[in-house]
Amino acid sequence: MADDDATLAVVRDLDDREIVLLTRVWEQKITRDHPELVGHLDAVVATVAHPDHTEPDSRPERTRLYRRDVGPSRWLLVVVSYEQQPGRIITALANRKDPKLWTP
């Protein structure tokens, strides 16, 4: 496995599928684009394992997973791609707005 593919975290989603977070995605994508998530790695991983809400992404084979009141804002959003095996966390961000399909 190349250094580019080093795994930072492994988690299982609600359907017991293995999901990985690559170190390069965390360092070069997530925390660079969303520096408010530095220090919230555990919350990102926990969102995949125990989301409060899920909905499809606009792209096929991707899912949006949300968790309330973790991380630096009201919602933590994690996008998982199932386009490869194992699935991969491809981004994460903090959000104050409710998810589009959320019903309390």
The first five atom37 places (N, CA, C, CB, O) and aatype in JSON, in Angstrom:
{
  "aatype": [12, 0, 3, 3, 3, 0, 16, 10, 0, 19, 19, 1, 3, 10, 3, 3, 1, 6, 9, 19, 10, 10, 16, 1, 19, 17, 6, 5, 11, 9, 16, 1, 3, 8, 14, 6, 10, 19, 7, 8, 10, 3, 0, 19, 19, 0, 16, 19, 0, 8, 14, 3, 8, 16, 6, 14, 3, 15, 1, 14, 6, 1, 16, 1, 10, 18, 1, 1, 3, 19, 7, 14, 15, 1, 17, 10, 10, 19, 19, 19, 15, 18, 6, 5, 5, 14, 7, 1, 9, 9, 16, 0, 10, 0, 2, 1, 11, 3, 14, 11, 10, 17, 16, 14],
  "atom_mask": [
    [1, 1, 1, 1, 1],
    [1, 1, 1, 1, 1],
    [1, 1, 1, 1, 1],
    [1, 1, 1, 1, 1],
    [1, 1, 1, 1, 1],
    [1, 1, 1, 1, 1],
    [1, 1, 1, 1, 1],
    [1, 1, 1, 1, 1],
    [1, 1, 1, 1, 1],
    [1, 1, 1, 1, 1],
    [1, 1, 1, 1, 1],
    [1, 1, 1, 1, 1],
    [1, 1, 1, 1, 1],
    [1, 1, 1, 1, 1],
    [1, 1, 1, 1, 1],
    [1, 1, 1, 1, 1],
    [1, 1, 1, 1, 1],
    [1, 1, 1, 1, 1],
    [1, 1, 1, 1, 1],
    [1, 1, 1, 1, 1],
    [1, 1, 1, 1, 1],
    [1, 1, 1, 1, 1],
    [1, 1, 1, 1, 1],
    [1, 1, 1, 1, 1],
    [1, 1, 1, 1, 1],
    [1, 1, 1, 1, 1],
    [1, 1, 1, 1, 1],
    [1, 1, 1, 1, 1],
    [1, 1, 1, 1, 1],
    [1, 1, 1, 1, 1],
    [1, 1, 1, 1, 1],
    [1, 1, 1, 1, 1],
    [1, 1, 1, 1, 1],
    [1, 1, 1, 1, 1],
    [1, 1, 1, 1, 1],
    [1, 1, 1, 1, 1],
    [1, 1, 1, 1, 1],
    [1, 1, 1, 1, 1],
    [1, 1, 1, 0, 1],
    [1, 1, 1, 1, 1],
    [1, 1, 1, 1, 1],
    [1, 1, 1, 1, 1],
    [1, 1, 1, 1, 1],
    [1, 1, 1, 1, 1],
    [1, 1, 1, 1, 1],
    [1, 1, 1, 1, 1],
    [1, 1, 1, 1, 1],
    [1, 1, 1, 1, 1],
    [1, 1, 1, 1, 1],
    [1, 1, 1, 1, 1],
    [1, 1, 1, 1, 1],
    [1, 1, 1, 1, 1],
    [1, 1, 1, 1, 1],
    [1, 1, 1, 1, 1],
    [1, 1, 1, 1, 1],
    [1, 1, 1, 1, 1],
    [1, 1, 1, 1, 1],
    [1, 1, 1, 1, 1],
    [1, 1, 1, 1, 1],
    [1, 1, 1, 1, 1],
    [1, 1, 1, 1, 1],
    [1, 1, 1, 1, 1],
    [1, 1, 1, 1, 1],
    [1, 1, 1, 1, 1],
    [1, 1, 1, 1, 1],
    [1, 1, 1, 1, 1],
    [1, 1, 1, 1, 1],
    [1, 1, 1, 1, 1],
    [1, 1, 1, 1, 1],
    [1, 1, 1, 1, 1],
    [1, 1, 1, 0, 1],
    [1, 1, 1, 1, 1],
    [1, 1, 1, 1, 1],
    [1, 1, 1, 1, 1],
    [1, 1, 1, 1, 1],
    [1, 1, 1, 1, 1],
    [1, 1, 1, 1, 1],
    [1, 1, 1, 1, 1],
    [1, 1, 1, 1, 1],
    [1, 1, 1, 1, 1],
    [1, 1, 1, 1, 1],
    [1, 1, 1, 1, 1],
    [1, 1, 1, 1, 1],
    [1, 1, 1, 1, 1],
    [1, 1, 1, 1, 1],
    [1, 1, 1, 1, 1],
    [1, 1, 1, 0, 1],
    [1, 1, 1, 1, 1],
    [1, 1, 1, 1, 1],
    [1, 1, 1, 1, 1],
    [1, 1, 1, 1, 1],
    [1, 1, 1, 1, 1],
    [1, 1, 1, 1, 1],
    [1, 1, 1, 1, 1],
    [1, 1, 1, 1, 1],
    [1, 1, 1, 1, 1],
    [1, 1, 1, 1, 1],
    [1, 1, 1, 1, 1],
    [1, 1, 1, 1, 1],
    [1, 1, 1, 1, 1],
    [1, 1, 1, 1, 1],
    [1, 1, 1, 1, 1],
    [1, 1, 1, 1, 1],
    [1, 1, 1, 1, 1]
  ],
  "atom_positions": [
    [[0.85, -1.19, 0.0], [0.0, 0.0, 0.0], [0.89, 1.25, 0.0], [-0.97, 0.0, 1.24], [1.79, 1.37, 0.83]],
    [[0.65, 2.13, -0.9], [1.42, 3.37, -0.99], [1.1, 4.27, 0.19], [1.14, 4.1, -2.32], [0.03, 4.17, 0.79]],
    [[2.03, 5.17, 0.51], [1.81, 6.11, 1.6], [0.55, 6.95, 1.37], [3.02, 7.02, 1.77], [-0.12, 7.35, 2.32]],
    [[0.24, 7.2, 0.1], [-0.96, 7.97, -0.26], [-2.24, 7.29, 0.21], [-1.01, 8.18, -1.76], [-3.27, 7.94, 0.4]],
    [[-2.16, 5.97, 0.4], [-3.33, 5.2, 0.79], [-3.29, 4.78, 2.26], [-3.44, 3.98, -0.08], [-4.04, 3.89, 2.66]],
    [[-2.43, 5.41, 3.06], [-2.36, 5.07, 4.48], [-3.71, 5.33, 5.14], [-1.25, 5.88, 5.18], [-4.33, 6.37, 4.93]],
    [[-4.15, 4.39, 5.94], [-5.45, 4.47, 6.6], [-5.3, 5.11, 7.97], [-6.09, 3.07, 6.72], [-4.49, 4.68, 8.79]],
    [[-6.09, 6.14, 8.21], [-6.09, 6.83, 9.49], [-7.09, 6.21, 10.45], [-6.39, 8.32, 9.3], [-6.84, 6.13, 11.65]],
    [[-8.25, 5.77, 9.92], [-9.31, 5.2, 10.76], [-10.12, 4.2, 9.96], [-10.23, 6.31, 11.33], [-10.24, 4.3, 8.74]],
    [[-10.66, 3.22, 10.67], [-11.55, 2.22, 10.09], [-12.78, 2.14, 10.98], [-10.84, 0.82, 9.96], [-12.67, 2.12, 12.21]],
    [[-13.95, 2.09, 10.36], [-15.21, 2.04, 11.11], [-16.21, 1.22, 10.31], [-15.76, 3.48, 11.4], [-16.04, 1.04, 9.11]],
    [[-17.24, 0.72, 10.97], [-18.31, 0.0, 10.29], [-19.55, 0.87, 10.3], [-18.58, -1.37, 10.96], [-19.88, 1.47, 11.32]],
    [[-20.24, 0.92, 9.15], [-21.46, 1.72, 9.07], [-22.65, 0.92, 9.6], [-21.71, 2.18, 7.61], [-22.48, -0.2, 10.09]],
    [[-23.84, 1.48, 9.5], [-25.04, 0.81, 10.02], [-25.36, -0.5, 9.32], [-26.23, 1.74, 9.9], [-26.05, -1.36, 9.88]],
    [[-24.86, -0.67, 8.1], [-25.06, -1.92, 7.36], [-23.87, -2.86, 7.5], [-25.3, -1.63, 5.89], [-23.73, -3.81, 6.72]],
    [[-23.02, -2.61, 8.47], [-21.85, -3.41, 8.79], [-20.81, -3.46, 7.66], [-22.28, -4.81, 9.13], [-20.06, -4.43, 7.54]],
    [[-20.79, -2.43, 6.83], [-19.77, -2.32, 5.79], [-18.56, -1.59, 6.35], [-20.32, -1.59, 4.53], [-18.71, -0.63, 7.12]],
    [[-17.39, -2.03, 5.97], [-16.16, -1.37, 6.41], [-15.98, -0.06, 5.66], [-14.94, -2.29, 6.21], [-16.1, -0.02, 4.43]],
    [[-15.69, 0.99, 6.41], [-15.46, 2.32, 5.86], [-14.1, 2.79, 6.38], [-16.61, 3.32, 6.26], [-13.8, 2.66, 7.57]],
    [[-13.29, 3.35, 5.48], [-11.97, 3.83, 5.88], [-11.88, 5.33, 5.69], [-10.87, 3.12, 5.09], [-12.57, 5.92, 4.86]],
    [[-11.02, 5.93, 6.47], [-10.64, 7.33, 6.3], [-9.15, 7.33, 6.01], [-11.0, 8.21, 7.57], [-8.34, 6.97, 6.87]],
    [[-8.78, 7.74, 4.8], [-7.37, 7.8, 4.44], [-6.72, 9.04, 5.05], [-7.2, 7.81, 2.91], [-7.34, 10.1, 5.13]],
    [[-5.48, 8.89, 5.46], [-4.74, 9.99, 6.06], [-4.71, 11.19, 5.12], [-3.32, 9.56, 6.41], [-4.89, 12.33, 5.56]],
    [[-4.47, 10.96, 3.83], [-4.4, 12.08, 2.88], [-5.72, 12.82, 2.76], [-3.97, 11.58, 1.51], [-5.73, 14.04, 2.57]],
    [[-6.85, 12.12, 2.87], [-8.15, 12.78, 2.81], [-8.34, 13.65, 4.04], [-9.29, 11.74, 2.71], [-8.81, 14.79, 3.93]],
    [[-7.97, 13.14, 5.21], [-8.1, 13.92, 6.44], [-7.2, 15.16, 6.4], [-7.74, 13.05, 7.66], [-7.64, 16.26, 6.73]],
    [[-5.94, 14.97, 5.99], [-4.97, 16.06, 6.06], [-5.06, 17.02, 4.87], [-3.58, 15.51, 6.13], [-4.92, 18.23, 5.06]],
    [[-5.3, 16.51, 3.68], [-5.24, 17.36, 2.48], [-6.61, 17.82, 2.0], [-4.56, 16.62, 1.37], [-6.69, 18.69, 1.14]],
    [[-7.66, 17.26, 2.53], [-9.0, 17.65, 2.1], [-9.81, 18.2, 3.29], [-9.74, 16.45, 1.47], [-10.14, 19.38, 3.33]],
    [[-10.11, 17.32, 4.23], [-11.06, 17.69, 5.29], [-10.53, 18.82, 6.17], [-11.38, 16.47, 6.15], [-11.17, 19.87, 6.28]],
    [[-9.39, 18.63, 6.8], [-8.92, 19.66, 7.74], [-8.36, 20.88, 7.04], [-7.87, 19.08, 8.66], [-8.28, 21.96, 7.64]],
    [[-7.97, 20.74, 5.79], [-7.52, 21.93, 5.04], [-8.72, 22.78, 4.61], [-6.69, 21.51, 3.78], [-8.7, 24.01, 4.75]],
    [[-9.77, 22.12, 4.11], [-10.96, 22.84, 3.66], [-11.86, 23.25, 4.83], [-11.75, 21.99, 2.69], [-12.62, 24.22, 4.72]],
    [[-11.79, 22.52, 5.92], [-12.67, 22.76, 7.08], [-11.83, 22.71, 8.36], [-13.83, 21.71, 7.13], [-11.95, 21.76, 9.14]],
    [[-10.99, 23.72, 8.6], [-10.08, 23.68, 9.75], [-10.79, 23.6, 11.09], [-9.2, 24.89, 9.73], [-10.18, 23.25, 12.1]],
    [[-12.08, 23.93, 11.12], [-12.83, 23.8, 12.37], [-12.95, 22.34, 12.83], [-14.22, 24.4, 12.21], [-13.33, 22.08, 13.97]],
    [[-12.63, 21.39, 11.94], [-12.73, 19.98, 12.3], [-11.44, 19.41, 12.89], [-13.11, 19.19, 11.1], [-11.43, 18.27, 13.36]],
    [[-10.37, 20.18, 12.87], [-9.13, 19.73, 13.52], [-9.48, 19.42, 14.98], [-7.98, 20.81, 13.41], [-10.1, 20.24, 15.66]],
    [[-9.1, 18.27, 15.44], [-9.42, 17.87, 16.81], [-10.74, 17.14, 16.94], [0.0, 0.0, 0.0], [-11.14, 16.78, 18.05]],
    [[-11.44, 16.92, 15.83], [-12.73, 16.24, 15.86], [-12.75, 14.95, 15.06], [-13.81, 17.16, 15.35], [-13.8, 14.52, 14.58]],
    [[-11.59, 14.33, 14.92], [-11.5, 13.06, 14.19], [-12.44, 12.01, 14.77], [-10.06, 12.54, 14.22], [-13.14, 11.33, 14.02]],
    [[-12.46, 11.86, 16.09], [-13.32, 10.85, 16.71], [-14.79, 11.1, 16.4], [-13.11, 10.84, 18.23], [-15.55, 10.15, 16.21]],
    [[-15.21, 12.35, 16.36], [-16.6, 12.67, 16.04], [-16.93, 12.33, 14.6], [-16.88, 14.15, 16.3], [-18.04, 11.87, 14.32]],
    [[-16.0, 12.54, 13.69], [-16.21, 12.18, 12.28], [-16.41, 10.68, 12.16], [-15.02, 12.65, 11.4], [-17.35, 10.22, 11.5]],
    [[-15.55, 9.91, 12.78], [-15.64, 8.45, 12.72], [-16.93, 7.97, 13.39], [-14.41, 7.79, 13.39], [-17.6, 7.08, 12.87]],
    [[-17.28, 8.54, 14.53], [-18.5, 8.15, 15.24], [-19.75, 8.47, 14.44], [-18.56, 8.84, 16.59], [-20.75, 7.76, 14.56]],
    [[-19.71, 9.5, 13.63], [-20.86, 9.85, 12.79], [-21.17, 8.74, 11.8], [-20.6, 11.16, 12.05], [-22.33, 8.47, 11.52]],
    [[-20.14, 8.09, 11.28], [-20.35, 6.98, 10.35], [-20.97, 5.79, 11.09], [-19.02, 6.56, 9.68], [-21.87, 5.14, 10.56]],
    [[-20.5, 5.5, 12.27], [-20.99, 4.35, 13.03], [-22.38, 4.57, 13.62], [-20.02, 4.01, 14.14], [-23.18, 3.64, 13.7]],
    [[-22.67, 5.81, 14.03], [-23.92, 6.1, 14.74], [-24.56, 7.41, 14.28], [-23.65, 6.16, 16.25], [-24.68, 8.35, 15.06]],
    [[-24.96, 7.48, 13.02], [-25.57, 8.73, 12.54], [-26.95, 8.94, 13.15], [-25.66, 8.73, 11.02], [-27.66, 7.99, 13.47]],
    [[-27.33, 10.2, 13.29], [-28.69, 10.55, 13.71], [-29.62, 10.67, 12.51], [-28.68, 11.86, 14.5], [-30.84, 10.6, 12.65]],
    [[-29.02, 10.85, 11.33], [-29.82, 11.01, 10.11], [-28.94, 10.61, 8.93], [-30.35, 12.48, 9.95], [-27.74, 10.9, 8.91]],
    [[-29.54, 9.95, 7.94], [-28.84, 9.65, 6.7], [-29.72, 10.04, 5.52], [-28.45, 8.14, 6.63], [-30.95, 10.02, 5.61]],
    [[-29.07, 10.4, 4.44], [-29.81, 10.67, 3.21], [-28.86, 10.47, 2.03], [-30.42, 12.11, 3.21], [-27.64, 10.58, 2.19]],
    [[-29.42, 10.2, 0.86], [-28.55, 10.0, -0.3], [-27.86, 11.3, -0.69], [-29.35, 9.45, -1.48], [-28.39, 12.39, -0.49]],
    [[-26.69, 11.16, -1.24], [-25.96, 12.29, -1.79], [-26.48, 12.53, -3.21], [-24.41, 12.04, -1.78], [-27.2, 11.7, -3.76]],
    [[-26.12, 13.66, -3.79], [-26.54, 13.94, -5.16], [-25.83, 13.03, -6.17], [-26.27, 15.41, -5.51], [-26.3, 12.86, -7.29]],
    [[-24.72, 12.45, -5.77], [-24.01, 11.51, -6.64], [-24.36, 10.08, -6.25], [-22.48, 11.73, -6.55], [-24.51, 9.77, -5.07]],
    [[-24.51, 9.21, -7.25], [-24.81, 7.82, -6.95], [-23.7, 7.16, -6.13], [-25.04, 7.03, -8.24], [-22.53, 7.55, -6.21]],
    [[-24.07, 6.18, -5.35], [-23.16, 5.4, -4.53], [-22.46, 6.21, -3.45], [-22.12, 4.76, -5.41], [-21.38, 5.85, -2.98]],
    [[-23.1, 7.32, -3.05], [-22.6, 8.12, -1.94], [-23.75, 8.39, -0.98], [-21.96, 9.45, -2.44], [-24.91, 8.52, -1.39]],
    [[-23.42, 8.47, 0.29], [-24.41, 8.72, 1.33], [-23.93, 9.83, 2.23], [-24.69, 7.44, 2.14], [-22.75, 9.96, 2.53]],
    [[-24.89, 10.64, 2.67], [-24.61, 11.7, 3.64], [-25.06, 11.22, 5.01], [-25.33, 13.04, 3.24], [-26.21, 10.81, 5.19]],
    [[-24.17, 11.27, 5.96], [-24.44, 10.84, 7.33], [-24.31, 12.06, 8.24], [-23.47, 9.69, 7.78], [-23.33, 12.8, 8.16]],
    [[-25.29, 12.24, 9.09], [-25.33, 13.42, 9.97], [-25.4, 12.99, 11.42], [-26.53, 14.32, 9.63], [-26.02, 11.98, 11.76]],
    [[-24.75, 13.77, 12.27], [-24.85, 13.57, 13.71], [-25.04, 14.93, 14.36], [-23.58, 12.85, 14.28], [-24.38, 15.9, 14.01]],
    [[-25.97, 14.97, 15.31], [-26.29, 16.22, 15.99], [-25.42, 16.44, 17.21], [-27.76, 16.24, 16.41], [-25.03, 15.51, 17.92]],
    [[-25.11, 17.72, 17.42], [-24.45, 18.17, 18.65], [-23.12, 17.48, 18.92], [-25.36, 17.95, 19.8], [-22.78, 17.22, 20.08]],
    [[-22.37, 17.18, 17.87], [-20.99, 16.72, 18.02], [-20.14, 17.59, 17.11], [-20.82, 15.18, 17.66], [-20.63, 18.14, 16.12]],
    [[-18.9, 17.72, 17.44], [-18.04, 18.57, 16.62], [-18.28, 20.04, 16.94], [0.0, 0.0, 0.0], [-18.85, 20.38, 17.97]],
    [[-17.85, 20.9, 16.04], [-17.86, 22.34, 16.32], [-19.16, 23.07, 15.99], [-16.76, 22.97, 15.56], [-19.21, 24.29, 16.13]],
    [[-20.21, 22.37, 15.56], [-21.44, 23.05, 15.2], [-22.64, 22.17, 15.54], [-21.44, 23.41, 13.7], [-22.5, 21.13, 16.17]],
    [[-23.8, 22.6, 15.12], [-25.05, 21.89, 15.43], [-25.09, 20.5, 14.8], [-26.24, 22.7, 14.96], [-25.54, 19.55, 15.44]],
    [[-24.64, 20.38, 13.57], [-24.61, 19.11, 12.84], [-23.19, 18.84, 12.33], [-25.61, 19.13, 11.66], [-22.45, 19.77, 11.99]],
    [[-22.83, 17.57, 12.3], [-21.61, 17.14, 11.64], [-22.04, 16.29, 10.45], [-20.66, 16.35, 12.62], [-22.77, 15.31, 10.63]],
    [[-21.61, 16.64, 9.27], [-21.94, 15.93, 8.04], [-20.71, 15.18, 7.56], [-22.46, 16.9, 6.95], [-19.63, 15.76, 7.45]],
    [[-20.88, 13.89, 7.28], [-19.81, 13.07, 6.71], [-20.35, 12.43, 5.45], [-19.3, 11.99, 7.74], [-21.43, 11.83, 5.46]],
    [[-19.61, 12.55, 4.35], [-20.01, 11.92, 3.1], [-19.15, 10.68, 2.89], [-19.88, 12.9, 1.89], [-17.92, 10.74, 2.95]],
    [[-19.84, 9.55, 2.64], [-19.16, 8.28, 2.42], [-19.42, 7.84, 0.98], [-19.64, 7.19, 3.42], [-20.55, 7.89, 0.49]],
    [[-18.35, 7.42, 0.32], [-18.44, 6.88, -1.03], [-18.35, 5.35, -0.96], [-17.33, 7.47, -1.95], [-17.44, 4.79, -0.35]],
    [[-19.32, 4.71, -1.62], [-19.3, 3.24, -1.72], [-18.89, 2.82, -3.13], [-20.7, 2.66, -1.36], [-19.17, 1.69, -3.54]],
    [[-18.23, 3.72, -3.86], [-17.81, 3.44, -5.23], [-16.65, 2.46, -5.28], [-17.42, 4.73, -5.93], [-16.33, 1.94, -6.35]],
    [[-16.01, 2.19, -4.17], [-14.91, 1.24, -4.07], [-15.06, 0.47, -2.76], [-13.54, 1.97, -4.14], [-15.84, 0.85, -1.89]],
    [[-14.3, -0.61, -2.64], [-14.32, -1.39, -1.42], [-12.95, -1.36, -0.78], [-14.77, -2.85, -1.69], [-11.96, -1.6, -1.48]],
    [[-12.83, -1.08, 0.49], [-13.92, -0.68, 1.37], [-14.41, 0.73, 1.01], [-13.48, -0.73, 2.83], [-13.76, 1.46, 0.27]],
    [[-15.57, 1.09, 1.56], [-16.09, 2.43, 1.37], [-15.13, 3.45, 1.98], [0.0, 0.0, 0.0], [-14.3, 3.11, 2.82]],
    [[-15.26, 4.69, 1.54], [-14.34, 5.73, 2.03], [-15.08, 6.98, 2.47], [-13.33, 6.08, 0.96], [-16.04, 7.41, 1.84]],
    [[-14.6, 7.55, 3.56], [-15.03, 8.89, 3.94], [-14.33, 9.83, 2.96], [-14.68, 9.24, 5.46], [-13.11, 9.82, 2.84]],
    [[-15.13, 10.65, 2.25], [-14.51, 11.52, 1.26], [-14.52, 12.99, 1.68], [-15.23, 11.37, -0.06], [-13.72, 13.78, 1.17]],
    [[-15.39, 13.36, 2.59], [-15.35, 14.71, 3.16], [-16.17, 14.74, 4.44], [-15.88, 15.75, 2.14], [-16.93, 13.82, 4.73]],
    [[-16.0, 15.8, 5.17], [-16.77, 16.05, 6.39], [-16.79, 17.55, 6.62], [-16.16, 15.29, 7.63], [-15.85, 18.26, 6.27]],
    [[-17.88, 18.03, 7.2], [-17.97, 19.44, 7.51], [-19.0, 19.69, 8.59], [-18.31, 20.25, 6.26], [-19.92, 18.91, 8.8]],
    [[-18.82, 20.8, 9.28], [-19.76, 21.22, 10.31], [-20.84, 22.06, 9.64], [-19.05, 22.02, 11.46], [-20.57, 22.8, 8.69]],
    [[-22.07, 21.94, 10.14], [-23.18, 22.66, 9.52], [-24.19, 23.07, 10.58], [-23.86, 21.78, 8.43], [-24.52, 22.28, 11.46]],
    [[-24.65, 24.29, 10.51], [-25.67, 24.77, 11.45], [-27.08, 24.44, 10.99], [-25.54, 26.26, 11.64], [-27.99, 24.32, 11.81]],
    [[-27.26, 24.28, 9.67], [-28.6, 24.04, 9.12], [-28.99, 22.57, 9.23], [-28.66, 24.49, 7.66], [-28.14, 21.68, 9.15]],
    [[-30.29, 22.34, 9.41], [-30.8, 20.98, 9.41], [-30.62, 20.36, 8.03], [-32.28, 20.95, 9.84], [-30.68, 21.06, 7.02]],
    [[-30.42, 19.04, 7.97], [-30.35, 18.37, 6.66], [-31.66, 18.58, 5.9], [-30.07, 16.86, 6.83], [-32.72, 18.76, 6.5]],
    [[-31.57, 18.55, 4.57], [-32.74, 18.81, 3.73], [-33.91, 17.89, 4.04], [-32.36, 18.66, 2.28], [-35.06, 18.35, 4.07]],
    [[-33.66, 16.62, 4.27], [-34.73, 15.66, 4.5], [-35.01, 15.39, 5.97], [-34.4, 14.37, 3.81], [-35.75, 14.46, 6.3]],
    [[-34.44, 16.17, 6.86], [-34.6, 15.98, 8.3], [-36.01, 16.35, 8.76], [-33.57, 16.81, 9.08], [-36.53, 17.41, 8.41]],
    [[-36.59, 15.47, 9.53], [-37.85, 15.79, 10.21], [-37.68, 15.44, 11.68], [-39.07, 15.01, 9.57], [-37.48, 14.27, 12.02]],
    [[-37.76, 16.43, 12.54], [-37.56, 16.18, 13.97], [-38.6, 15.26, 14.57], [-37.57, 17.49, 14.72], [-38.55, 14.97, 15.76]]
  ]
}
